[in-house]
Amino acid sequence: MTSSKLIGLMGGGGTGSELIEKVLPCFSAIEDLYNVKFEFLRFDDEKWRTAAEIEEWHEPFFDAMCNFYEQVKDCGGCILRGAVQAPVLYKAREQVKHTYKINPVKGIPELADLTRFSAQALDGLEMLLVRQNTFGMFHCDGEYDHQGNAIAQVTYKKADVEQLADYSFELAADGCLTLAMPTRKLGTVGALWEQVFAEKAAAYSTVNYCRMEPCIEDIGHYIRTHNNAGSEYGSYDLPMKKYNVIVGPELFMDYMMDDIIWMVHGEPSIACSANFSADGFSSFQTVHGTVTPIADKDIVNPIAMVHAVAMCLKYHCHLPEAGKSLELAVRRALAAGYRTPDIHRSNSSYHKVGTKAMVEKIIDELKTLAIQNEPVAVIS
């Protein structure tokens, strides 16, 4: 008998609840195609939707969110959610020990017109952006002095950096791992990170390790020319690394993740992310915010949430082929000309569709792939 996979559903604020509901048929399709069963536990989004959008501390919502996370974790499940505003989100990550955050960035040639890259350059591009998630500037304790100045102290524990380094090197496997951090400008903090990663590199001999001094305006240059000798700065059609892991502390990677996502995808409505704890508890979510003005109008782009479902299938449900097929189904829907309003261009011949129709097309393509490829599921 097939064991079921538990997923906690949390809409958060804005468009989150709508997106969750409209991508649920993806799970039904995966059940039919891969002989797997999903069970869902729902957060009380109707009660807490407004609180999820408040950009101030909201203790009752924090308690409700953490209780829900713990309930799902105790049952061996993961979280699929929409956007939640800080600082509740930051503290919730700390509470459930979501130590790492991953942003997968894959080139989508079908959306090259949204970017500064050619379809050829985007084809095969695959990166994992990794950052520490529960220590650093976003989590430091602060206070005001008698003059009203804000004072904050950041502590980087060596054990935390070592744990992040091990996790990142394991993700890189036989590929390339890049530490993105201006280490020489950060004194003892930079020295600690550089020392830890250099020591770990010696233990992971199959990983090509290097260090990059990040500068936001130079990131595009980096991903266009990294390991491509003789490349010119202005070229947007260069072959890029087929697999690359970039890791760094929260504050630096927060900016870098946003910049690379915009550069490679052209729109945040395409990208997803995931948070992980050392014991394997995970959450998967969209990168874009609550986007409240377009909520419940059937116009929000569902691709980021579909990609979050694909991550959930690969990392939590141990169905990597199902996740890859769902990602490919997204590309096939885009290749067929389906576009939600945010990625539709008025002078194009694309089909402008709503949220529901876009998901339905993706599922149709998923089923077509199953017929063509006859996938065999491996249930663990």
N, C-alpha and C positions, 0 to 999 in steps of 0.2 A: 504494500500500500504506500502511495506517495505521501511523504511528509509535507506539511504545510509550512510556508514562510510567512512570518508575522511582520507586518509593516504598520507603524504608527503614522497616521495622517494628521498633519497640522497645517491648516491654511495660512495662519498668520494674518497679516493685514492686507488691505487692498485687493489685488487680483488673485491672491494665493488660493482662497477657497474655490474660486471658479476654475483655476488651473488644475487643482487636485481632482475635482470632480470630472473634468473633461479628459484627463489622461488616464483615468481608471480603466477605460476599455482596453488600454494597452496591456494591462495585467491580464484581463480576460483572454485576449488574443494569445498571450504568452502561455497561459494555462492550457489552452487548446492545442497549441503547437508543440509544447515542450513537456507535456505530461507532468506539470507541477501545479501545486495548489497554493493560493495566497489567502491569508486572513488579514483583516484590517481592524485596527483599534483607532477610534477617532477622538481627537481633541475637541473640546467644546468651543469651536470657532465662533459660533453665533454669540456666545457670551463674551468672548475675549477679543473679538476682531478689532474693535476700536482701540483697546489697550495695546495691541500689537503694533499700532502705528504711532504711538506716543513717543516722542524723542526725549523723554525724561524718565527718571527712575520710577518704576511702577511695581511695588513690592507684591501686591496680590497676584498680578499677572506672572511675575517671576516665580512665585511659589507654585502656581498652577502649571506653568511650563515645565519646571523641574520635576514636579510630581508625575507629570505625564511621561517625561523622558525616563524617569526611574521605573515607572510601571512597564513601559515597553522594553526597557533593558532587562528587567527581571524575567520577562517572558522570552528572552532571546531574540527580540526583534530589532528593527532599525527604524529610523524616522525619515519620512518624506515630507518636506514642508515648503511653505512659501516664505516670504520675507518677514523678518521681525526686526524692529528698530533697536538700536543700541540705546542705553547701556545694558538693558535687560539681557540681550543676546550674549554680550561679552561675559557677563557674570554667569549666565546659564552654562556656557561652554566650560567655564572654570569649575562650576559646581559638578558637572557630569564628567569632568576630566577629558574633554575633547581636545587633546593636546596638539593634534595636527590638522591642518586644512590643506586640501588638494583642489586645484583647479586644472582639469584636463583641457588642453587647448589643441584642437584638431583643425587643420585646414579644411575648408569646405569649398572646393572649386566652383560649385554651383552658385556661390554667393560672392564670387570674386568682384562683381560690380559694386559691392558695398565697401571694398577695401582698396588699398593702394598696391595690392599684389596681383599678379596674373594668376589665372586658374592653374597653370603649370607649376608655379611656385608653391601654391597652396596644397597641391596634390601630394599626399604622403607626409605632410608636416604633422608631427605629433609631439606634444610636450606635456609634461606634468609640472605644474608650478606648486611648490610645497612651502608652507610656512609654519613656524611655531604659533600656537594658538592660545595658550593659557598663561603665558608670562611675557613680560616686556611692557612697553609703554602703555598699551591699552588696558593693562591689568594692574598697574602700579597704584599703591595707596598714596593719596595726596591730602594736603590740608592747606589752609590759608594762614599766613602769618599776621601779625598785628597791623601791618600796612596794607593788607588785602592782597598780597602777592600769593599766587598759587605755587606751592612747593610739592614736587613729586620725586620720589626716589625709585629707581628701577634696579632690580637685582636679577642678574642672570646666573642661575645655578649651573655649575659645570655638569651635574648629572642630567639636567634637563636638556642642555645642548648636546650632550653625548647621546641621549635617547633619540633626539631628533635626527642626529647624524646617522645613527644606525638605521633608522627607518628610511631615510632618504637614500642611503647607499643600497639598501635592499630593493627599493623601488627601481633604482637605476639598473640593477642586474648587470648585464654586460654592456650597458650603454654609457652615456656621458652624464656626469653630475657636475653642476656648476654652483658654487657658493656665491650668491649675489649679496654683497655687503661691502661698504666702504671701510674695510677693516682698519686700515692705517689711519683713518680719521677719527676713530672711536676709542683710541687709547686702550685701556685694559679690557674693555668689552670686545673690541675688535680683535685684540690679541687672543682672547679666550676662544672666540669662534674659530679663528684661523688655526689655532693650535689643535683644537678638538678635531676639526675636519681633516687636517693634515695627518694626525695620528690615525684616524679611522681609515683614511685612504690607503694606508699601508696594509690594513687588514682586508681590504676589498680590492684585490689586485686586478680583478677583471673589469673594474669600473674606471673609465677615463675621467679623472677628477681635475677640475681647474677652478680658478677663482676669477670673479668679474667684479670690477668696481662699478656699481650701477649708477647711471645718470639717465633720468627719464627721457631726455631728448635723444639719447644714444641707443636706447633699447632697440628701436627699429633697425639701426645699423648693425647691432649685435646679432639679432636673429636672422638678418639677411646675409651676413658675411661670416658668421662664426664657423671656423674650420674650413673656410673657402679661400685659400690663398689667391691673391691677385684680384679679388673682387673689388669692384668700384663702389664707392659709397652710394651713388645715386641709383644703382640698379635695383629693380623690384622683381626681377625674374630669375633670381639665383636659386639653385637647389639648396634647401635647408636641411638641418639635421632630421633624420627620420625618427629618431627617438632621443629625447633630451629631458633631463630633470633639472630644474632650477630651484634652489632652496635658499631661504634666508629668514631673518627675524621678521616679526609681524609688521612693524611699521614700514620697513623698506619694501617687503613683498606685497603689502596692501596696495601701494601705489603701482608697483611693477605689474601685478596681476591685472589691475584695471587697464593699464596702458597696453599690455600685450593682447588682452581680450579685445579691446577696441581696434587694435591694429590688425589682428588676424581675422576677427569676425565682422568688424564694422558696426556691430550692434550688440549690446549686452543681452538682448532678448534671445540670444542663441546659446549662451554659456551657462554652465552649471558648476557646482562645487560640492565638496563633501568634507565633513569633519569626522575625525576618528579618535578614539581613545586607545590607550595601549592594550586594553583587554578586548578590543575589537568592536566595541559599541560605536555605531556610526549614524550620521544623519546626512541626507542628500537634499539639495535645494537649488533653487535658481540663484543666479548672480544678481540679476536686476532687482530693484527695490519693489516697494508695494504697488507703485503705479496706480494709485487709488482713483484718479480721474477717469480711467477707462475700465474700471471694474464692472463686471456683470453686464457688459455690452457686446460680448462675443466678438471682440476685436483684438484682444491681447494675444501676442504670439506664444503658442504653447511649446515651441521647440526647446527652450531651456529646460522646461519641466520634463519633457520627453527624454532629453539627455540625462536629466537627474534620475529618471526611471532606469535608463540604460546603465548608469553607474551603480544603482542599487542592485540590478541584476548581476552585474559583474563582480562587485566587491562584497556584497552581503549574501546574495542568494546563490553564489557559486554557479552562475549560469553565464559564463563569459561569451559563449556563442550567441545566446539570446540577446545579450547587451549589444554585441557587435551588429547583429542583424537589425536591431531597432535603430541604431545609428545609421546604418546603411539605408534603411527604409526612409529616414528623414531626408537623406541626400536624394533618393529616387523621387520623393514627393517634390522636392525643390527642382530637380531636373525636369519634372513634368510641368513646371511652370507655376506651381501653387505658391502663393505669397499672401501673408497677412499684411494689413495696411502698413505696418512699420517698416517692412522690407520691400514693399511694392513701389515701383516707379511709374509715374503717370504716363511716361513716353514708352513704356515697354508693352510687350504682348503677353505678359504674365497674367495668370488668373488671380484676381484679388478675392480672397476667401476669409471667412471668419475662423474663430478658434476651433469650433466643433468640426467644421469641414476640413480644416487642416489636419486634425488628429485622425479623422476618418480616412483621409487619403494616406496618411502614414501607415495606418493599420492595414489598408488595402495592399500597400507595397510590401509590408511585412509578410502578409499571407502569400503574396506572389513569390517572394523570395523563398518561402518554405516549400512551395510547389516546385520551384526550379532547383533548389539545392537539397531537398529532402533531408533537413537537419535531424540529427540524432541527439537527443538531450541526455546529459549525464547528470543525474540527480544525486546530490551529496547531502 
